[in-house]
Amino acid sequence: MTTAMTVDLSQLDGWAEMVDRAGRDLEAIGANASRHLVHADFGPILALMTGSFNALTSQVNQTLTQDGSGVREHARALQVASRDFADTEDSVVALHQGRGVDGRDGVRGFSDVVDTTVPAARPTEGELPHVSFGFPYDTVCDLVRMLTGFDVRAELAEQVGGDVVGASTQGSACSGLGTAIRGVTANLEAGSRTVARSWTGSAADAALASIGTWTSALDAQAGRLVQVGQNLVTVCRNAWETATSVVECITSAVRTVSSALATMSIPGVGWARVVQAVYQAFQALMKAFTVLKKFFAILESVTDYIEQVKGVFDKDALPSADAGSVSVSRTAPTAMRLPQTPVVGSTARTVGS
């Protein structure tokens, strides 16, 4: 049983150029990542996530760099395969003392179908609200601690600060990188379908299977980056809303106690009002504490997802950089019928059997 191998060298050359272009696009995406996905300290409110995100950043940068070089190696393997096909036909021409004509017509049709430019990373949140409470706040905290044993300064207020502007910018960068990688994947998939119409046989099957592993890996990377970016943007929005709520609760507590302190000079009634105000303030502060704990639960789930994503960005698990078992014998196949004047690289040319 024999299987015919056909190849249009114009199409194969165009496919090799498209794969090389995809590799260069991935290199550009990797360079963009190295500039925008950097180790950062997001402050107390996002501290739980910071370590995991920084570790992921290192893996993403390494893997994206490897993506570009690996896909370009694949392109070079395709270029070698194209030369081998041409050399094989040249040897057939020489064997039959014929005349070789390069029949490449320049028709390729391997234009990119999707733009792969990385969108600019932009912050999605403004700075967290900052309120300086000064002496009244310390007085409230001291009274609450004296009457309840709860020190809100240690448990609550110190957790509100953070850099959600920087964190949301990192989230935007992740989403943009994932979108760009999806564009590269779409271009490679479109090119694969095009070249499959003119290149058949075992070499074609091996090469297309190899690029299929690359598109699968790139698609997985893109999906995870987009999801991480969306999660980070969402958690920054939650952080801003949480900080705003906490500040409002603290402000309310300070006002309540400050008003009561103004009545301290009233005999018999003043201190009772202060005690009542302190307990009202304590309830407000505990509400803020509850809001913060709910946010930390959300943050913990995002951190767990980031840990899971690391497995996708393992540069050692990337596909092989070659184009599969793309090899062409330089000896003329004995079962191939030749025309009087062999044509090198003609459209849908039968190269072997």
C-alpha positions in Angstrom: 0.0 0.0 0.0 1.4 3.4 -1.0 0.5 6.9 0.0 1.1 9.8 -2.5 3.0 12.8 -1.2 2.1 16.1 -2.9 3.5 19.5 -2.2 3.2 22.9 -3.7 6.5 24.6 -2.9 5.0 28.1 -3.2 2.5 27.1 -0.6 5.0 25.4 1.6 7.3 28.4 1.5 4.4 30.7 2.3 3.5 28.5 5.3 7.1 28.5 6.5 7.1 32.3 6.3 3.8 32.5 8.2 5.1 30.2 11.0 8.3 32.3 11.2 6.2 35.4 11.5 4.1 33.8 14.2 7.4 33.1 16.1 8.5 36.7 15.7 5.1 37.8 17.0 5.5 35.6 20.0 9.0 37.0 20.6 7.4 40.5 20.6 4.7 39.3 23.0 7.4 37.9 25.3 9.3 41.2 25.2 6.1 43.0 26.1 5.6 40.7 29.0 9.1 41.2 30.4 8.4 45.0 30.4 5.0 44.9 32.0 4.7 41.7 34.0 7.2 42.5 36.8 7.6 41.6 40.4 5.7 44.0 42.5 4.5 44.7 46.1 0.8 45.4 46.0 0.6 46.4 49.7 -1.2 44.9 52.7 -4.7 44.5 51.2 -3.4 42.3 48.4 -0.4 40.8 50.3 -2.0 37.3 50.2 -1.8 37.2 46.4 1.4 39.0 45.8 3.8 36.1 46.3 1.9 33.7 44.0 1.5 36.3 41.3 5.2 37.2 41.3 6.1 33.5 41.0 3.7 33.2 38.1 5.1 36.3 36.5 8.6 34.6 36.4 7.2 31.5 34.8 5.1 33.4 32.2 8.1 35.4 31.1 10.3 32.4 30.7 7.6 30.4 28.8 6.7 33.2 26.4 10.3 33.6 25.5 10.5 29.9 24.8 7.3 30.1 22.7 8.8 32.5 20.3 12.1 30.6 19.8 10.4 27.2 19.6 7.9 28.3 16.9 10.7 29.9 14.8 12.7 26.7 15.0 9.6 25.0 13.6 9.6 27.5 10.7 13.3 26.8 10.0 12.5 23.0 9.9 9.8 23.8 7.3 12.2 25.8 5.3 14.7 22.9 5.3 11.9 20.5 4.3 11.1 22.8 1.3 14.7 22.8 0.2 14.8 19.0 0.6 11.7 18.6 -1.7 13.3 20.8 -4.3 16.7 19.0 -4.0 14.9 15.6 -4.4 13.3 16.7 -7.7 16.7 18.1 -8.8 18.2 14.6 -8.3 15.4 13.1 -10.3 16.0 15.6 -13.1 19.7 14.7 -13.1 19.0 11.0 -13.0 16.9 11.3 -16.2 19.1 13.9 -17.8 16.1 16.2 -18.0 15.7 19.9 -17.6 14.7 21.3 -14.3 12.3 24.3 -14.1 11.4 26.0 -10.8 7.6 26.1 -11.0 6.9 28.1 -7.9 4.3 30.6 -9.0 4.5 32.8 -5.9 0.8 32.2 -5.0 0.6 31.6 -1.3 -2.4 33.1 0.5 -0.9 33.0 4.0 -1.8 36.4 5.3 -2.5 36.8 9.0 -6.2 36.7 9.8 -6.0 38.3 13.3 -4.0 41.2 14.6 -1.4 40.1 17.3 -0.5 43.5 18.7 -0.6 43.5 22.5 -3.0 46.1 23.7 -1.6 48.8 26.0 -1.8 47.9 29.7 -3.9 50.4 31.6 -5.0 50.6 35.3 -8.7 49.9 35.9 -8.8 51.3 39.4 -7.7 54.6 41.1 -5.9 54.8 44.3 -7.4 53.5 47.5 -9.2 56.0 49.7 -6.9 57.5 52.3 -8.3 59.2 55.4 -6.1 60.6 58.2 -8.1 60.2 61.4 -5.4 61.6 63.8 -6.1 62.1 67.5 -9.9 61.3 67.4 -9.3 58.0 65.7 -6.6 57.0 68.3 -9.0 58.0 71.1 -11.8 55.9 69.6 -9.4 52.9 69.3 -8.2 53.3 72.9 -11.7 53.4 74.2 -12.8 50.4 72.1 -9.8 48.5 73.3 -10.4 49.5 76.9 -14.1 48.4 76.9 -13.9 45.4 74.5 -10.3 44.3 74.3 -10.4 44.7 70.5 -7.6 46.8 69.0 -8.9 47.8 65.5 -5.6 49.4 64.6 -3.8 46.0 64.6 -6.6 44.0 63.2 -8.2 46.3 60.6 -6.9 49.7 59.7 -3.4 48.5 58.7 -4.8 46.1 56.1 -6.6 48.8 54.1 -3.5 50.2 52.3 -2.3 48.9 48.9 -1.4 49.6 45.3 -4.5 48.6 43.3 -3.5 50.9 40.5 -0.4 48.8 39.9 -2.2 45.5 40.5 -5.0 46.4 38.1 -2.4 47.4 35.5 -0.8 44.0 35.8 -4.2 42.5 35.3 -4.8 44.5 32.2 -1.3 43.4 30.9 -2.2 39.7 31.5 -5.5 40.0 29.6 -3.7 41.9 26.7 -1.0 39.3 26.4 -3.5 36.5 26.4 -5.5 38.2 23.7 -2.4 38.7 21.5 -1.4 35.0 21.9 -4.9 34.0 20.9 -4.3 36.0 17.7 -1.1 34.1 17.0 -3.0 30.8 17.5 -5.8 31.8 15.2 -3.3 32.7 12.4 -1.4 29.4 12.8 -4.7 27.4 12.7 -5.8 29.3 9.6 -2.5 28.7 7.9 -2.5 25.0 8.8 -5.9 24.6 7.1 -4.5 26.3 4.0 -1.3 24.3 3.6 -3.1 21.0 4.3 -4.9 21.5 0.9 -1.7 21.4 -1.1 0.7 19.3 1.1 -0.1 15.7 1.8 1.7 12.6 2.9 3.6 11.5 6.0 5.9 14.5 6.2 2.8 16.8 6.0 1.0 14.8 8.6 4.0 15.0 11.0 4.5 18.7 10.5 0.9 19.6 10.9 0.5 17.4 14.0 3.5 19.2 15.5 2.1 22.7 14.8 -1.1 21.4 16.3 0.6 20.7 19.6 1.9 24.3 19.5 -1.5 25.8 18.9 -3.0 23.7 21.7 -0.3 24.9 24.1 -0.6 28.5 23.0 -4.4 28.4 23.3 -4.1 27.1 26.9 -1.6 29.8 27.8 -3.8 32.5 26.3 -6.9 31.3 28.1 -5.2 31.2 31.5 -3.6 34.7 31.0 -6.9 36.2 30.1 -8.6 34.6 33.1 -5.8 35.7 35.5 -6.1 39.2 34.1 -9.9 39.3 34.6 -9.5 37.9 38.1 -6.9 40.4 39.0 -9.0 43.3 37.7 -12.0 42.0 39.6 -10.1 41.6 42.9 -8.8 45.1 42.5 -12.3 46.4 42.1 -13.3 44.4 45.2 -10.3 45.8 47.1 -11.3 49.3 46.3 -14.9 48.7 47.4 -13.7 47.0 50.5 -11.4 49.8 51.4 -14.1 52.3 50.8 -16.5 50.5 53.1 -13.9 50.1 55.8 -13.1 53.8 55.7 -16.8 54.7 55.9 -17.2 52.4 58.9 -14.2 53.9 60.7 -15.4 57.4 59.9 -18.8 56.6 61.3 -17.2 55.2 64.5 -15.1 58.2 65.0 -18.0 60.6 64.6 -20.2 58.6 67.0 -17.6 58.6 69.8 -16.4 62.1 69.1 -20.0 63.4 69.6 -20.3 61.5 72.8 -17.0 62.8 74.1 -18.4 66.3 73.8 -21.0 65.4 76.5 -18.4 64.0 79.0 -18.8 67.1 81.2 -22.5 66.4 81.9 -22.6 64.8 85.4 -23.9 61.3 85.4 -25.1 61.3 81.8 -21.9 62.1 80.0 -19.9 58.9 80.7 -23.0 56.7 80.0 -23.3 58.3 76.6 -19.7 57.7 75.9 -20.0 54.0 76.8 -23.0 53.6 74.6 -21.2 55.4 71.7 -18.2 53.2 72.1 -20.3 50.1 71.7 -22.0 51.5 68.6 -18.6 52.3 67.3 -17.4 48.8 68.1 -20.3 47.4 66.0 -19.4 49.6 63.1 -15.8 48.5 63.3 -16.8 44.8 63.5 -18.9 45.4 60.4 -15.8 46.7 58.6 -13.8 43.7 59.9 -16.4 41.4 58.5 -16.3 43.1 55.1 -12.5 42.7 55.1 -12.7 39.0 55.9 -15.1 38.4 53.1 -12.7 40.1 50.7 -9.8 38.0 51.9 -11.8 34.9 51.2 -12.2 36.1 47.6 -8.6 36.9 47.4 -7.6 33.5 48.7 -9.7 31.8 45.9 -7.9 34.0 43.3 -4.5 33.1 44.8 -5.4 29.3 44.6 -6.3 29.8 40.9 -3.0 31.5 40.2 -1.2 28.5 41.8 -3.1 26.2 39.4 -2.2 28.3 36.4 1.5 27.8 37.0 1.3 24.3 35.6 0.4 25.7 32.2 3.5 27.9 32.0 6.1 25.1 32.3 8.7 25.9 29.7 10.1 22.3 29.9 6.7 20.9 28.9 6.4 22.9 25.7 6.2 21.0 22.4 9.3 20.0 20.5 10.7 22.9 18.4 11.1 20.7 15.2 8.5 20.2 12.5 7.9 16.6 13.3 9.5 13.9 11.2 9.9 16.1 8.1 12.4 14.4 6.0 12.7 13.9 2.3 14.9 11.3 0.5 17.4 12.8 -1.9 17.2 9.6 -4.0 14.6 9.5 -6.8 11.6 7.3 -5.8 11.5 4.4 -8.1 7.7 4.2 -8.3 7.3 7.8 -9.5 6.5 8.4 -13.1 8.3 11.4 -14.6 7.3 13.6 -17.5 9.8 14.2 -20.3 10.8 17.5 -18.7 10.5 17.3 -14.9 9.2 20.4 -13.2 10.7 21.3 -9.8 8.2 22.6 -7.3 5.1 22.6 -9.5 1.7 23.0 -8.0 0.4 19.8 -6.3 3.6 18.1 -7.5 3.8 14.4 -6.7 7.2 14.0 -5.0 7.0 10.4 -3.7 4.8 7.4 -3.3 
